[in-house]
Amino acid sequence: MDDLWILQVPVMEKVLRAAVGYAFLLIAFRVLGRRELGRLTNFDLVVVLVVANVMQNAMIGEDTSLTGGLIGAATVLGLNVMIGAAVYASRRVERLVDGDPIIIVADGRLLRPRLRRELITENEVLAAARNAGIQQLADVRLAILESTGEINVFADDRTP
């Protein structure tokens, strides 16, 4: 019970570990692409849980005290608030953190290089079209992969 509040590593080490872990995950998920953000399959959930466990060990190091955990959590939450404020204040930071929307269908044509780059299948695009009430790709004027991973589909104006 005495070790509950006593830090086993210096405060700055706790802050640095948490900050580096947060930055790594932010960059990793940005690089991995937005497909992962739109939906979580069972496989994706397993990956997130394993990554969380690995990063937790790296972020806490030798320190398992409650105080150390609170410092680490406060660091991550504080960084998250700061990144959120920076994204809100600057379009440039927003583009860096979130990316830009990507057009994946134009005038009924799949833009296959973009689909390949984002690991989006034709079936996923067709499913998004059906969710928008569009039955065939030829009736899609525009489909956009949003930075959230969602696919927004817009019908051709000539479609009844």
Backbone hydrogen bonds in HBPLUS format (Angstrom, degrees):
<---DONOR---> <-ACCEPTOR-->    atom                        ^
c    i                          cat <-CA-CA->   ^        H-A-AA   ^      H-
h    n   atom  resd res      DA  || num        DHA   H-A  angle D-A-AA Bond
n    s   type  num  typ     dist DA aas  dist angle  dist       angle   num
A0004-LEU N   A0001-MET O   3.26 MM   3  5.41 162.1  2.30 106.2 111.1     1
A0066-LEU N   A0004-LEU O   2.80 MM  62  5.48 144.2  1.92 145.8 156.5     2
A0013-GLU N   A0010-PRO O   3.06 MM   3  5.35 127.7  2.34 103.8 117.2     3
A0014-LYS N   A0010-PRO O   3.22 MM   4  6.66 154.2  2.29 150.3 157.4     4
A0014-LYS N   A0011-VAL O   3.03 MM   3  5.14 114.4  2.47  98.5 114.1     5
A0015-VAL N   A0011-VAL O   2.96 MM   4  6.32 160.9  2.00 156.3 161.6     6
A0016-LEU N   A0012-MET O   2.85 MM   4  5.94 162.9  1.88 145.3 150.5     7
A0017-ARG N   A0013-GLU O   2.85 MM   4  5.97 165.6  1.87 151.4 155.4     8
A0018-ALA N   A0014-LYS O   3.04 MM   4  6.18 166.1  2.06 149.0 153.0     9
A0019-ALA N   A0015-VAL O   2.86 MM   4  6.01 160.0  1.90 150.7 156.9    10
A0020-VAL N   A0016-LEU O   2.89 MM   4  5.98 166.4  1.91 154.3 157.6    11
A0021-GLY N   A0017-ARG O   2.97 MM   4  6.05 160.6  2.01 146.0 152.1    12
A0022-TYR N   A0018-ALA O   2.92 MM   4  6.06 159.0  1.96 146.7 152.5    13
A0023-ALA N   A0019-ALA O   2.93 MM   4  6.09 166.4  1.95 149.1 153.0    14
A0024-PHE N   A0020-VAL O   2.88 MM   4  6.01 161.4  1.91 149.8 155.2    15
A0025-LEU N   A0021-GLY O   3.05 MM   4  6.26 167.2  2.07 150.2 153.0    16
A0026-LEU N   A0022-TYR O   2.92 MM   4  6.11 160.7  1.96 153.7 159.5    17
A0027-ILE N   A0023-ALA O   2.97 MM   4  6.13 167.7  1.98 153.7 156.6    18
A0028-ALA N   A0024-PHE O   2.79 MM   4  5.93 163.6  1.82 153.3 159.0    19
A0029-PHE N   A0025-LEU O   2.94 MM   4  6.00 170.4  1.95 150.9 153.0    20
A0030-ARG N   A0026-LEU O   3.12 MM   4  6.19 143.3  2.26 137.0 147.2    21
A0031-VAL N   A0027-ILE O   2.87 MM   4  6.07 158.9  1.92 154.9 160.1    22
A0032-LEU N   A0028-ALA O   2.89 MM   4  6.04 154.2  1.95 148.6 156.1    23
A0037-LEU N   A0034-ARG O   2.89 MM   3  5.07 136.9  2.08 103.0 115.9    24
A0038-GLY N   A0034-ARG O   3.34 MM   4  6.64 143.6  2.48 155.7 163.8    25
A0045-LEU N   A0041-THR O   2.95 MM   4  6.23 156.2  2.01 152.0 158.2    26
A0046-VAL N   A0042-ASN O   3.02 MM   4  6.32 158.1  2.07 151.2 156.5    27
A0047-VAL N   A0043-PHE O   3.01 MM   4  6.31 160.9  2.04 152.0 157.1    28
A0048-VAL N   A0044-ASP O   2.91 MM   4  6.19 162.0  1.94 151.6 156.2    29
A0049-LEU N   A0045-LEU O   2.95 MM   4  6.18 162.1  1.98 151.7 156.3    30
A0050-VAL N   A0046-VAL O   2.93 MM   4  6.14 161.1  1.97 153.4 158.5    31
A0051-VAL N   A0047-VAL O   2.86 MM   4  6.02 167.8  1.87 155.9 159.7    32
A0052-ALA N   A0048-VAL O   2.85 MM   4  5.98 157.0  1.90 146.1 153.2    33
A0053-ASN N   A0049-LEU O   3.01 MM   4  6.23 154.5  2.08 143.9 150.2    34
A0054-VAL N   A0050-VAL O   2.92 MM   4  6.19 166.7  1.94 156.6 159.9    35
A0055-MET N   A0051-VAL O   2.82 MM   4  5.96 169.3  1.84 155.9 159.3    36
A0056-GLN N   A0052-ALA O   2.84 MM   4  5.89 147.7  1.95 140.9 150.4    37
A0057-ASN N   A0053-ASN O   3.14 MM   4  6.40 159.9  2.18 149.2 152.7    38
A0058-ALA N   A0054-VAL O   3.13 MM   4  6.46 158.3  2.18 146.8 153.0    39
A0059-MET N   A0055-MET O   2.76 MM   4  5.88 148.4  1.85 149.1 158.2    40
A0060-ILE N   A0056-GLN O   2.98 MM   4  6.11 149.5  2.07 150.7 156.7    41
A0061-GLY N   A0057-ASN O   3.10 MM   4  5.95 149.1  2.20 141.2 148.9    42
A0063-ASP N   A0060-ILE O   3.11 MM   3  5.62 140.5  2.27 143.3 139.5    43
A0069-GLY N   A0065-SER O   3.04 MM   4  6.36 157.2  2.10 147.3 153.4    44
A0070-LEU N   A0066-LEU O   2.86 MM   4  6.13 155.8  1.92 151.7 158.5    45
A0071-ILE N   A0067-THR O   2.91 MM   4  6.17 155.6  1.97 150.4 157.0    46
A0072-GLY N   A0068-GLY O   2.94 MM   4  6.16 163.7  1.97 150.5 154.8    47
A0073-ALA N   A0069-GLY O   2.90 MM   4  6.05 166.2  1.92 149.9 154.0    48
A0074-ALA N   A0070-LEU O   2.86 MM   4  5.92 159.6  1.90 144.8 151.2    49
A0075-THR N   A0071-ILE O   2.93 MM   4  6.08 151.4  2.01 145.4 153.2    50
A0076-VAL N   A0072-GLY O   3.03 MM   4  6.33 165.9  2.05 153.4 156.0    51
A0077-LEU N   A0073-ALA O   2.89 MM   4  6.07 170.1  1.90 155.9 159.1    52
A0078-GLY N   A0074-ALA O   2.82 MM   4  5.82 156.0  1.87 142.6 150.1    53
A0079-LEU N   A0075-THR O   2.88 MM   4  6.09 161.5  1.92 152.0 156.8    54
A0080-ASN N   A0076-VAL O   2.93 MM   4  6.13 153.3  2.00 145.9 153.8    55
A0081-VAL N   A0077-LEU O   2.97 MM   4  6.27 154.8  2.03 148.3 154.3    56
A0082-MET N   A0078-GLY O   2.95 MM   4  6.22 159.7  1.99 149.4 155.3    57
A0083-ILE N   A0079-LEU O   2.83 MM   4  6.04 162.1  1.87 153.6 158.0    58
A0084-GLY N   A0080-ASN O   2.92 MM   4  6.04 160.1  1.96 144.7 150.8    59
A0085-ALA N   A0081-VAL O   2.90 MM   4  6.14 153.8  1.97 147.8 154.6    60
A0086-ALA N   A0082-MET O   2.93 MM   4  6.14 154.2  2.00 145.7 153.1    61
A0087-VAL N   A0083-ILE O   2.84 MM   4  6.07 156.2  1.90 153.1 159.5    62
A0088-TYR N   A0084-GLY O   3.00 MM   4  6.18 156.0  2.06 143.3 149.8    63
A0089-ALA N   A0085-ALA O   2.94 MM   4  6.10 149.9  2.04 143.5 151.6    64
A0090-SER N   A0086-ALA O   2.96 MM   4  5.93 138.9  2.13 145.8 154.7    65
A0094-GLU N   A0090-SER O   2.98 MM   4  6.24 158.6  2.02 147.9 154.6    66
A0095-ARG N   A0091-ARG O   2.90 MM   4  6.13 157.6  1.95 149.1 154.0    67
A0096-LEU N   A0092-ARG O   3.03 MM   4  6.26 150.4  2.12 141.0 149.5    68
A0097-VAL N   A0093-VAL O   2.86 MM   4  6.06 161.7  1.89 157.0 160.9    69
A0098-ASP N   A0094-GLU O   2.71 MM   4  5.59 162.2  1.74 152.7 158.3    70
A0099-GLY N   A0095-ARG O   2.83 MM   4  4.36 129.7  2.09 106.5 120.9    71
A0102-ILE N   A0145-LEU O   2.90 MM  43  5.09 160.9  1.94 140.7 146.5    72
A0145-LEU N   A0102-ILE O   2.73 MM  43  5.09 166.9  1.75 159.3 156.2    73
A0104-ILE N   A0143-ALA O   2.81 MM  39  5.60 165.1  1.83 153.1 158.3    74
A0111-LEU N   A0104-ILE O   2.85 MM   7  5.15 166.5  1.87 147.0 143.2    75
A0105-VAL N   A0143-ALA O   3.34 MM  38  4.79 148.5  2.45 132.8 129.1    76
A0143-ALA N   A0105-VAL O   3.02 MM  38  4.79 147.5  2.12 133.7 131.4    77
A0106-ALA N   A0109-ARG O   3.02 MM   3  5.36 156.4  2.07 147.6 149.6    78
A0109-ARG N   A0106-ALA O   3.00 MM   3  5.36 161.9  2.03 115.7 121.6    79
A0107-ASP N   A0141-ARG O   2.79 MM  34  4.37 159.4  1.83 136.3 131.0    80
A0108-GLY N   A0140-VAL O   2.67 MM  32  4.88 122.7  2.00 159.1 173.5    81
A0114-ARG N   A0111-LEU O   2.99 MM   3  5.67 127.7  2.27 118.8 131.0    82
A0115-LEU N   A0111-LEU O   3.13 MM   4  6.43 153.7  2.20 144.8 152.7    83
A0116-ARG N   A0112-ARG O   2.83 MM   4  6.02 166.0  1.85 159.2 162.1    84
A0117-ARG N   A0113-PRO O   2.99 MM   4  6.14 159.3  2.03 140.5 146.4    85
A0118-GLU N   A0114-ARG O   3.03 MM   4  6.20 149.7  2.12 144.6 151.9    86
A0119-LEU N   A0115-LEU O   2.81 MM   4  5.76 108.2  2.33 139.6 157.8    87
A0120-ILE N   A0115-LEU O   2.94 MM   5  4.90 164.1  1.96 140.1 143.5    88
A0119-LEU N   A0116-ARG O   3.17 MM   3  4.93 153.2  2.24  97.3 105.5    89
A0124-GLU N   A0121-THR O   3.14 MM   3  5.24 124.9  2.46  96.0 109.3    90
A0125-VAL N   A0121-THR O   3.25 MM   4  6.66 152.3  2.33 145.5 152.4    91
A0126-LEU N   A0122-GLU O   2.88 MM   4  6.19 161.9  1.91 154.8 160.1    92
A0127-ALA N   A0123-ASN O   2.88 MM   4  6.04 152.5  1.95 143.8 151.2    93
A0128-ALA N   A0124-GLU O   3.05 MM   4  6.28 154.5  2.12 141.4 147.8    94
A0129-ALA N   A0125-VAL O   2.90 MM   4  6.22 150.5  1.99 147.8 156.7    95
A0130-ARG N   A0126-LEU O   2.88 MM   4  6.17 160.2  1.92 149.9 154.8    96
A0131-ASN N   A0127-ALA O   2.92 MM   4  6.19 153.5  1.99 145.9 153.5    97
A0132-ALA N   A0128-ALA O   3.10 MM   4  6.35 129.5  2.37 134.3 147.1    98
A0132-ALA N   A0129-ALA O   2.94 MM   3  5.02 132.2  2.18  97.2 111.2    99
A0134-ILE N   A0129-ALA O   2.86 MM   5  5.06 164.5  1.88 143.5 139.6   100
A0133-GLY N   A0130-ARG O   2.88 MM   3  4.90 158.7  1.93 106.3 111.5   101
A0139-ASP N   A0136-GLN O   3.01 MM   3  5.71 154.9  2.07 117.8 124.9   102
A0140-VAL N   A0137-LEU O   2.97 MM   3  5.33 166.6  1.98 118.5 121.1   103
A0156-ASP N   A0139-ASP O   2.75 MM  17  5.31 155.6  1.81 148.5 146.7   104
A0141-ARG N   A0154-PHE O   2.82 MM  13  5.71 145.8  1.94 144.9 155.8   105
A0142-LEU N   A0154-PHE O   3.27 MM  12  5.19 163.3  2.30 138.4 140.7   106
A0154-PHE N   A0142-LEU O   2.74 MM  12  5.19 159.5  1.78 167.6 171.2   107
A0144-ILE N   A0152-ASN O   2.77 MM   8  5.22 160.3  1.81 153.8 159.7   108
A0152-ASN N   A0144-ILE O   2.89 MM   8  5.22 159.0  1.93 153.7 154.1   109
A0146-GLU N   A0150-GLU O   2.79 MM   4  5.36 167.1  1.81 176.2 172.5   110
A0149-GLY N   A0146-GLU O   2.96 MM   3  5.37 163.8  1.99 114.9 120.3   111
A0159-THR N   A0156-ASP O   2.93 MM   3  5.43 165.2  1.95 118.8 123.5   112
